[in-house]
Amino acid sequence: MNISDREKRTIRLAAIFLGAYLVIYGGLQGYKWIQEKRLEVEGLEQELDGLKLSSERTKIDRELLVKLENELSVPKASSSPQGKSLVAATLTSIEKIAGELGIHLGPHTELSSRQGSGEALRLNISGKGSLSSLSRFAERLEAAPQPIVLRRLEFQRDSATPGHAELTIHLGVLESQLLQEGGSSDA
């Protein structure tokens, strides 16, 4: 197989153009890949900056909250393990009473008690049910195992369901010391 000089030049030129094309194509693909990774890194850096800012805000808010709690001497009952178990026990007994009467309880809110009030914590609870079951519920709260003081009891008519109402209860759970003192004086 004899190849003339002219054919050899043609093959060499074709090989050079093909090589140049592959280098340029590979370079463009590499450039696009690098740009995509650069944009991804920039996005992650911006997200990190946002998280740092959010973390700094949270830290400042936490410091401000601690400062205010210290200035106002407001203990948070649910922050201690004993406070958490008191909240859980109180909510469990209230949910049990509500369940027996067919009342659907909504979300609750824990509030810090005022120092010297004798309360371990304050709770706001909302619920829905028939008016008669809600009134029985309020009466049966006195039988709860934890000493509860009703601060406010609100009934609102439920316009969607006749004969039903919405209930909002603001209550305080007394500290165990007061329970022991109250129990010894009753006996």
Residue frames as qw, qx, qy, qz and C-alpha x, y, z in Angstrom:
[[0.000, 0.890, 0.455, 0.000, 0.00, 0.00, 0.00],
 [0.454, 0.079, 0.050, 0.886, 1.70, 3.03, -1.28],
 [0.041, -0.892, -0.397, 0.212, 0.60, 6.42, -0.08],
 [0.474, 0.595, 0.082, 0.644, 1.71, 9.44, -1.98],
 [0.326, -0.046, -0.334, 0.883, 3.24, 12.49, -0.31],
 [0.279, -0.290, -0.179, -0.898, 0.13, 14.50, -1.04],
 [0.701, -0.416, -0.509, -0.277, -2.09, 11.92, 0.74],
 [0.614, -0.208, -0.512, 0.563, 0.34, 11.89, 3.71],
 [0.076, 0.110, -0.143, 0.981, 0.03, 15.72, 3.99],
 [0.505, -0.362, -0.346, -0.704, -3.74, 15.46, 3.82],
 [0.740, -0.369, -0.559, 0.054, -3.81, 12.83, 6.58],
 [0.462, -0.100, -0.399, 0.786, -1.42, 14.92, 8.73],
 [0.142, -0.226, -0.038, -0.963, -3.56, 18.04, 8.25],
 [0.646, -0.398, -0.458, -0.463, -6.72, 16.09, 9.10],
 [0.699, -0.290, -0.549, 0.355, -5.05, 14.70, 12.22],
 [0.256, 0.028, -0.260, 0.930, -3.90, 18.19, 13.27],
 [0.356, -0.300, -0.181, -0.866, -7.40, 19.66, 12.75],
 [0.732, -0.375, -0.533, -0.200, -9.03, 16.73, 14.56],
 [0.597, -0.184, -0.498, 0.601, -6.55, 17.08, 17.46],
 [0.048, 0.130, -0.125, 0.982, -7.11, 20.82, 17.62],
 [0.532, -0.374, -0.364, -0.668, -10.89, 20.31, 17.56],
 [0.741, -0.357, -0.561, 0.088, -10.70, 17.76, 20.40],
 [0.433, -0.084, -0.393, 0.807, -8.46, 20.06, 22.48],
 [0.166, -0.210, -0.036, -0.963, -10.78, 23.02, 21.94],
 [0.652, -0.370, -0.465, -0.471, -13.94, 20.94, 22.63],
 [0.704, -0.290, -0.556, 0.333, -12.39, 19.38, 25.76],
 [0.274, 0.039, -0.277, 0.920, -11.22, 22.81, 26.91],
 [0.361, -0.318, -0.174, -0.859, -14.69, 24.29, 26.52],
 [0.741, -0.383, -0.515, -0.197, -16.27, 21.38, 28.39],
 [0.608, -0.175, -0.483, 0.605, -13.69, 21.76, 31.17],
 [0.050, 0.177, -0.101, 0.978, -14.30, 25.50, 31.29],
 [0.552, -0.400, -0.326, -0.655, -18.08, 24.97, 31.61],
 [0.760, -0.331, -0.545, 0.123, -17.56, 22.41, 34.36],
 [0.441, -0.051, -0.371, 0.816, -15.23, 24.76, 36.26],
 [0.184, -0.289, -0.064, -0.937, -17.75, 27.62, 35.93],
 [0.680, -0.425, -0.455, -0.387, -20.57, 25.41, 37.27],
 [0.712, -0.283, -0.493, 0.413, -18.43, 24.40, 40.26],
 [0.240, 0.115, -0.200, 0.943, -17.44, 28.04, 40.86],
 [0.410, -0.385, -0.204, -0.801, -21.11, 29.09, 40.90],
 [0.765, -0.384, -0.512, -0.078, -21.92, 26.21, 43.23],
 [0.574, -0.135, -0.425, 0.687, -19.13, 27.28, 45.60],
 [0.019, -0.238, 0.043, -0.970, -20.32, 30.91, 45.50],
 [0.602, -0.431, -0.371, -0.560, -23.87, 29.76, 46.34],
 [0.766, -0.335, -0.498, 0.228, -22.58, 27.70, 49.26],
 [0.386, 0.034, -0.297, 0.873, -20.51, 30.65, 50.48],
 [0.278, -0.354, -0.106, -0.886, -23.58, 32.90, 50.38],
 [0.742, -0.422, -0.447, -0.267, -25.60, 30.28, 52.25],
 [0.677, -0.176, -0.462, 0.546, -22.82, 30.02, 54.83],
 [0.117, 0.198, -0.151, 0.961, -22.79, 33.81, 55.24],
 [0.522, -0.420, -0.271, -0.691, -26.57, 33.74, 55.76],
 [0.799, -0.357, -0.481, 0.052, -26.23, 30.99, 58.37],
 [0.496, -0.008, -0.379, 0.781, -23.47, 32.91, 60.15],
 [0.155, -0.310, -0.002, -0.938, -25.68, 36.00, 60.22],
 [0.702, -0.409, -0.377, -0.445, -28.62, 33.96, 61.49],
 [0.755, -0.216, -0.502, 0.363, -26.40, 32.34, 64.12],
 [0.270, 0.123, -0.279, 0.914, -25.16, 35.74, 65.25],
 [0.411, -0.387, -0.146, -0.812, -28.74, 37.04, 65.50],
 [0.797, -0.365, -0.460, -0.145, -29.76, 33.98, 67.51],
 [0.622, -0.081, -0.458, 0.630, -26.77, 34.42, 69.81],
 [0.007, 0.234, -0.139, 0.962, -27.62, 38.09, 70.35],
 [0.610, -0.395, -0.287, -0.624, -31.28, 37.22, 70.99],
 [0.796, -0.275, -0.518, 0.149, -30.26, 34.49, 73.44],
 [0.429, 0.027, -0.383, 0.817, -27.92, 36.88, 75.27],
 [0.241, -0.313, -0.024, -0.918, -30.65, 39.50, 75.42],
 [0.736, -0.380, -0.420, -0.371, -33.14, 36.95, 76.75],
 [0.714, -0.198, -0.511, 0.436, -30.73, 35.78, 79.44],
 [0.196, 0.153, -0.239, 0.939, -30.02, 39.39, 80.38],
 [0.453, -0.366, -0.160, -0.797, -33.74, 40.17, 80.65],
 [0.793, -0.338, -0.498, -0.093, -34.43, 37.00, 82.64],
 [0.586, -0.093, -0.462, 0.659, -31.62, 37.90, 85.04],
 [0.017, -0.223, 0.114, -0.968, -32.80, 41.50, 85.37],
 [0.601, -0.309, -0.177, -0.716, -36.40, 40.45, 85.93],
 [0.221, -0.253, 0.874, -0.352, -35.49, 37.35, 87.98],
 [0.809, 0.150, -0.021, -0.568, -37.89, 35.21, 85.96],
 [0.369, -0.273, 0.886, 0.061, -37.28, 31.49, 86.41],
 [0.635, 0.220, -0.470, -0.572, -38.35, 29.27, 83.51],
 [0.743, -0.246, 0.515, -0.351, -39.94, 26.20, 85.04],
 [0.942, 0.294, 0.119, -0.107, -39.74, 23.97, 82.01],
 [0.405, 0.751, -0.514, 0.089, -35.96, 24.46, 81.59],
 [0.257, -0.455, 0.810, -0.266, -35.15, 22.10, 84.46],
 [0.293, -0.011, -0.935, -0.201, -35.80, 18.35, 84.29],
 [0.028, 0.351, 0.788, -0.505, -38.21, 18.71, 87.20],
 [0.317, 0.452, 0.076, -0.830, -40.06, 21.50, 85.38],
 [0.379, 0.225, -0.690, -0.574, -40.29, 19.40, 82.20],
 [0.205, -0.174, -0.962, 0.053, -41.73, 16.46, 84.11],
 [0.142, 0.423, 0.549, -0.707, -44.21, 18.79, 85.83],
 [0.391, 0.381, -0.258, -0.797, -45.34, 20.14, 82.45],
 [0.360, 0.099, -0.860, -0.346, -45.63, 16.62, 81.03],
 [0.089, -0.261, -0.904, 0.327, -47.54, 15.31, 84.06],
 [0.245, 0.437, 0.329, -0.800, -49.90, 18.29, 84.07],
 [0.426, 0.337, -0.436, -0.718, -50.60, 18.06, 80.34],
 [0.262, 0.001, -0.955, -0.140, -51.10, 14.29, 80.55],
 [0.041, 0.368, 0.799, -0.474, -53.69, 14.61, 83.31],
 [0.324, 0.479, 0.091, -0.810, -55.48, 17.46, 81.49],
 [0.377, 0.266, -0.678, -0.573, -55.47, 15.51, 78.21],
 [0.124, -0.135, -0.979, 0.088, -56.87, 12.45, 80.01],
 [0.195, 0.469, 0.574, -0.642, -59.75, 14.47, 81.47],
 [0.363, 0.479, -0.218, -0.769, -60.41, 16.09, 78.09],
 [0.260, 0.165, -0.875, -0.374, -60.32, 12.74, 76.31],
 [0.028, 0.275, 0.918, -0.286, -62.85, 11.24, 78.71],
 [0.254, 0.607, 0.421, -0.624, -65.25, 14.11, 77.98],
 [0.582, 0.533, 0.535, 0.301, -64.70, 14.13, 74.20],
 [0.031, 0.962, -0.032, -0.270, -62.96, 17.49, 74.10],
 [0.788, 0.401, 0.058, 0.463, -60.35, 18.14, 71.41],
 [0.406, -0.793, 0.046, 0.452, -57.44, 20.08, 72.90],
 [0.557, 0.805, -0.062, 0.197, -55.41, 22.40, 70.72],
 [0.602, 0.369, -0.379, 0.598, -51.89, 23.69, 71.23],
 [0.551, -0.775, -0.245, 0.190, -50.65, 24.83, 74.60],
 [0.331, 0.742, -0.239, 0.533, -48.27, 27.61, 75.58],
 [0.703, -0.410, -0.376, 0.443, -45.90, 27.48, 78.53],
 [0.045, 0.869, -0.065, 0.489, -45.24, 30.72, 80.34],
 [0.432, 0.137, -0.606, 0.654, -42.77, 31.52, 83.08],
 [0.422, -0.752, -0.506, 0.016, -44.35, 32.15, 86.43],
 [0.012, -0.840, 0.185, -0.509, -43.75, 35.28, 88.42],
 [0.447, 0.155, -0.703, 0.531, -41.29, 34.94, 91.25],
 [0.103, -0.011, 0.592, -0.799, -43.02, 34.68, 94.60],
 [0.606, -0.049, -0.229, -0.761, -46.36, 33.69, 93.06],
 [0.606, -0.178, 0.706, -0.321, -46.07, 30.13, 94.35],
 [0.864, 0.429, 0.117, -0.237, -46.57, 28.75, 90.86],
 [0.661, -0.257, 0.558, 0.430, -44.07, 26.46, 89.20],
 [0.165, 0.001, 0.596, 0.786, -45.36, 27.42, 85.77],
 [0.475, 0.465, 0.277, -0.694, -48.30, 28.83, 83.84],
 [0.286, 0.118, 0.847, 0.433, -50.03, 27.20, 80.90],
 [0.488, 0.374, 0.010, -0.789, -52.46, 28.47, 78.29],
 [0.254, 0.077, 0.945, 0.194, -54.53, 25.68, 76.72],
 [0.502, 0.225, -0.119, -0.827, -57.26, 25.83, 74.10],
 [0.205, 0.087, 0.974, 0.040, -59.88, 23.22, 73.21],
 [0.473, 0.005, -0.323, -0.819, -63.17, 22.58, 71.41],
 [0.104, -0.181, -0.974, 0.088, -66.22, 20.59, 72.40],
 [0.287, -0.664, -0.585, -0.367, -69.85, 20.74, 73.43],
 [0.162, -0.663, 0.197, -0.704, -70.71, 23.43, 75.95],
 [0.824, -0.493, 0.026, -0.279, -71.77, 20.90, 78.58],
 [0.930, -0.017, -0.140, 0.340, -68.59, 18.84, 78.25],
 [0.385, 0.536, -0.223, 0.718, -66.47, 21.99, 78.42],
 [0.419, -0.667, 0.177, -0.591, -68.15, 23.09, 81.65],
 [0.946, -0.322, -0.004, -0.040, -67.67, 19.57, 83.12],
 [0.766, 0.323, -0.206, 0.516, -64.05, 19.74, 81.99],
 [0.039, 0.660, -0.261, 0.704, -63.52, 22.98, 83.93],
 [0.716, -0.552, 0.138, -0.405, -65.08, 21.40, 87.03],
 [0.988, -0.093, -0.040, 0.114, -62.98, 18.22, 86.76],
 [0.493, 0.628, -0.351, 0.489, -59.73, 20.17, 86.56],
 [0.429, -0.689, 0.362, -0.458, -59.97, 20.48, 90.34],
 [0.942, -0.223, 0.233, -0.095, -59.50, 16.70, 90.55],
 [0.677, 0.612, -0.363, 0.186, -56.21, 16.80, 88.61],
 [0.853, -0.276, -0.262, 0.358, -53.29, 15.23, 90.50],
 [0.436, 0.126, -0.123, 0.882, -51.29, 18.46, 90.25],
 [0.066, -0.691, -0.461, 0.553, -52.48, 21.51, 92.17],
 [0.276, 0.389, 0.465, 0.746, -53.93, 23.82, 89.51],
 [0.029, 0.583, 0.349, -0.733, -55.12, 27.40, 89.90],
 [0.382, 0.631, 0.562, 0.374, -57.47, 28.63, 87.17],
 [0.226, -0.297, -0.016, 0.928, -56.42, 32.15, 86.26],
 [0.414, 0.369, -0.084, -0.828, -58.89, 32.72, 83.44],
 [0.392, 0.237, 0.885, 0.087, -61.51, 30.65, 81.68],
 [0.305, 0.403, -0.174, -0.845, -62.95, 31.86, 78.37],
 [0.512, 0.348, 0.784, 0.043, -65.77, 30.32, 76.36],
 [0.234, 0.408, -0.300, -0.830, -66.46, 31.38, 72.78],
 [0.775, 0.352, 0.399, -0.342, -69.34, 30.09, 70.73],
 [0.334, -0.166, 0.761, 0.530, -68.25, 27.95, 67.79],
 [0.496, 0.454, 0.009, -0.740, -70.26, 29.38, 64.91],
 [0.367, 0.306, -0.775, -0.413, -69.45, 26.40, 62.68],
 [0.402, -0.166, -0.901, 0.003, -70.99, 23.80, 65.01],
 [0.484, -0.565, -0.084, -0.663, -74.21, 24.55, 66.95],
 [0.845, -0.508, -0.087, -0.145, -74.05, 23.70, 70.65],
 [0.842, -0.031, -0.127, 0.523, -70.26, 23.69, 70.64],
 [0.131, -0.988, 0.087, -0.003, -67.79, 26.21, 71.98],
 [0.654, 0.435, -0.377, 0.490, -64.11, 26.98, 72.05],
 [0.658, -0.741, -0.108, 0.085, -62.42, 27.07, 75.43],
 [0.464, 0.587, -0.386, 0.540, -59.26, 28.93, 76.44],
 [0.741, -0.637, -0.191, 0.088, -57.82, 28.21, 79.87],
 [0.266, 0.683, -0.449, 0.511, -55.08, 30.19, 81.57],
 [0.837, -0.520, -0.150, -0.080, -53.90, 28.20, 84.58],
 [0.031, 0.734, -0.612, 0.294, -51.06, 28.04, 87.04],
 [0.875, -0.116, -0.465, 0.076, -49.50, 24.87, 88.41],
 [0.455, -0.841, 0.211, -0.203, -48.51, 25.30, 92.05],
 [0.267, 0.572, -0.745, 0.217, -45.07, 24.36, 93.32],
 [0.707, -0.160, -0.689, 0.011, -44.79, 21.05, 95.16],
 [0.221, 0.040, -0.597, 0.770, -43.85, 22.84, 98.43],
 [0.410, -0.089, 0.108, -0.901, -47.25, 24.53, 98.50],
 [0.748, -0.101, -0.530, -0.387, -48.94, 21.20, 97.82],
 [0.567, -0.071, -0.728, 0.378, -47.19, 19.62, 100.80],
 [0.012, -0.018, 0.434, -0.901, -48.06, 22.60, 103.03],
 [0.569, -0.075, -0.155, -0.804, -51.67, 22.57, 101.80],
 [0.725, -0.075, -0.665, -0.164, -51.93, 18.80, 102.28],
 [0.405, -0.063, -0.715, 0.567, -50.63, 18.96, 105.87],
 [0.187, -0.010, 0.303, -0.934, -53.02, 21.77, 106.81],
 [0.649, -0.087, -0.355, -0.668, -56.06, 19.93, 105.38],
 [0.632, -0.052, -0.772, 0.040, -55.37, 16.74, 107.30]]
